[in-house]
Amino acid sequence: MKVLIVELVVVVVVIVVAAAVVVVVVAAAIVVAVDVEVVLKVVAGVVVYIVINAIIINIIIMIVTAITIKVYALLTTGE
């Protein structure tokens, strides 16, 4: 149960941070260059970056979860 709570917290934090990054980058892009093309390119870049990060983070979470489950299984069956 604790593992699930930790995972949920990690996911929420990642989403919040990603959202904050998007807001900051978009705001900066709008302030620096009002050129729509530049803003769109920056937004597209940030979205791709976040998607890639989300995939990497999910893989890490899955690996950690799998290891945790195996360790827990070993500990409980070992006793």
C-alpha distance (Angstrom), angle and dihedral (degrees) to the residues before:
residue distance angle dihedral
M1 . . .
K2 3.81 . .
V3 3.82 90.1 .
L4 3.82 90.8 56.0
I5 3.81 91.4 49.8
V6 3.82 91.1 49.7
E7 3.82 90.6 48.7
L8 3.81 91.6 49.8
V9 3.81 91.2 49.6
V10 3.83 90.9 49.2
V11 3.82 91.7 49.3
V12 3.82 92.6 47.6
V13 3.82 92.1 47.9
V14 3.82 91.0 48.7
I15 3.83 91.3 49.9
V16 3.83 92.2 47.8
V17 3.81 92.3 48.0
A18 3.81 91.4 46.4
A19 3.81 90.8 49.8
A20 3.82 90.7 49.0
V21 3.82 90.6 50.2
V22 3.82 90.9 50.7
V23 3.81 92.1 49.8
V24 3.82 93.0 47.9
V25 3.81 94.2 45.6
V26 3.81 93.7 45.9
A27 3.81 91.3 47.0
A28 3.82 90.6 48.2
A29 3.81 91.3 47.6
I30 3.81 91.6 50.5
V31 3.82 92.4 47.3
V32 3.83 95.2 44.9
A33 3.79 99.6 39.1
V34 3.79 124.0 15.1
D35 3.81 85.8 -170.9
V36 3.83 104.4 122.6
E37 3.81 94.0 -147.2
V38 3.81 92.7 55.8
V39 3.81 91.6 47.5
L40 3.82 91.5 49.1
K41 3.82 91.6 49.0
V42 3.81 91.2 50.0
V43 3.82 92.3 47.3
A44 3.82 91.0 47.7
G45 3.81 90.0 49.2
V46 3.81 92.1 49.7
V47 3.82 92.2 47.6
V48 3.82 91.1 50.8
Y49 3.83 89.9 46.7
I50 3.83 91.6 51.1
V51 3.82 92.9 46.5
I52 3.82 91.3 50.5
N53 3.83 90.7 46.7
A54 3.81 91.5 47.7
I55 3.83 90.4 52.4
I56 3.83 92.0 47.9
I57 3.82 91.8 46.6
N58 3.82 91.1 48.1
I59 3.82 90.2 51.4
I60 3.83 90.3 49.7
I61 3.83 90.9 48.1
M62 3.83 90.3 48.8
I63 3.83 91.7 50.3
V64 3.82 92.3 47.0
T65 3.80 90.8 47.2
A66 3.82 92.3 49.2
I67 3.82 91.4 49.3
T68 3.81 91.3 46.2
I69 3.82 91.7 50.5
K70 3.84 92.0 48.1
V71 3.82 92.3 47.8
Y72 3.81 90.9 47.0
A73 3.82 90.7 48.2
L74 3.82 91.0 49.6
L75 3.80 91.9 48.2
T76 3.81 94.8 47.6
T77 3.83 95.6 44.3
G78 3.82 92.4 41.5
E79 3.79 92.9 61.4
